[in-house]
Structure formats: structure tokens, C-alpha cells
Amino acid sequence: MMNDAEWAAAKEHFPIGSVVEAVVAEHLPFGMIVTLPGEVPALIDAISYRPGGEDVFDHSKWPAVGEPVHGTVADHRDRNRQIQVRVGPPVWEKTGSDRS
């Protein structure tokens, strides 16, 4: 886990809403651990991996370990010092969904 100074620097360098390129470090049952520039770890959870606006829950269709992925910083989780990244539009912007 990052110390206080490292976490503050990571949040400043990767503000919410910023576009990032990361490298897939590991696949997990619930998503992917990725590495942002500067060796900063981040998480893309399965529900937040929606390239082109389509859900991709089939792990075999996720980028391989070592491949780059482009996304948007969605959150800073202070409790576990984790940067949350999403790929594609947020889940609440699903095409054809009526959430009014």
C-alpha cells in the first residue's frame, strides 16, 4: 500500500476524470489490476470495463497481461488507497436503458 505522500501524489497526478493509459498487470475474478505511469497500481472492475459501451464479462476477451488499456480515472478510494479506472462510458449510461 502507498504511504501518505505517495497516495497524495498519485491523486494529484491522476485526478478524477483524467484520461490514462495503463498496462494490464493481473486478471482477477472481479476485474483487472493495471499499472499507471510511474508504477502506480489501479483497478478496473469488471462492471467498469465497457469498451465501446458494451459489457465484457468474458475474461477471455479482456486485454492480456502486458497489453495497454486506455481509460478514465473514475474514483480515488481513500480507504484502501486505490485508483479506480473505467473503460468506456459509465454503466449507468447503457444504451437503451431507461433510468428516468
N, C-alpha and C positions, 0 to 999 in steps of 0.2 A: 504494500500500500504506500502511496505517496505521502511524504511528510507535508507539513503545513505550507511551507514555501513552494514546494513542487506543485501542490494542488492549486494554490493561488495563481501560480504562473501558467498552469495548464488551462485554467478557466479564462484567464486573460488572453492567452494566445488562441484559444478555440472558443470564442463566445457563441452563445446560443444563436442559431440562425446562420452561422458561417458555413460555407461550403468547404468540404475537406476531401482529400484523397487519403485513403488508408490502405494498409496491406492486411489481408486475412492472416491471422496468426493461428487460429484454432476454431474448429467447429464444435459446438456443444448441442445437446438436445433442444435447448431453448433459444439458440442463436449463434452468433459468431463473435469471438474476441478478435478485434482488429488493432493494429498499431498505427497511430497517427505520427506525423513527422516529429522527430525529437524523441522517439521511442515512448510516446505517451499511449498507454492502453485505453481502449474504448470498447463499448459493447454495441452490437446491432442485434436486438432481439428479433426473433422470427417474425413477429407481427409487424415489425418496423422495416422488414426487408420486402419492399414492394416496387422493384424496378418497373418502370413503365406503368405504374399504377395497379399492377397485378400482384396478388398474394403468391408467394413462392414458399410453400411449407415443405416441399420435397427437397431434402438436404442434398440430394444428388445434383440438383440444379443450382445450388449456391456456388459462388466463386470458390475455386480451390485454394487451399492454404498456399500463401505466397503470391496470390494474384491481387492486383489493386482493385479497389472498390471506391466509388465516389458517392458521397452522401452529404447530409446536412446535420450539424450538431443540433440535437433536439432537446437536450437537458443536461444539467450538471447535477449528479446525485451526491450531495454532500455527505450523506450518512455512510457511504462506502467509497467516496472519492472516485466516482466513475463517470466518465463522459458517455452519454447515450447518443448514438448516431442513428439516423434513419436514412433509408434509400428509397427514393420515390416520395409520392405525396403521403401525408399522414393518413392513417387508417380511417379516420372519420370523413375523409374526402373520397371514399369509394365511389366509383362510377355507378350510377343507377341507384344509389342509396337515398332514401328519403328520410332525413332526420329532422324534419321540421315539426 
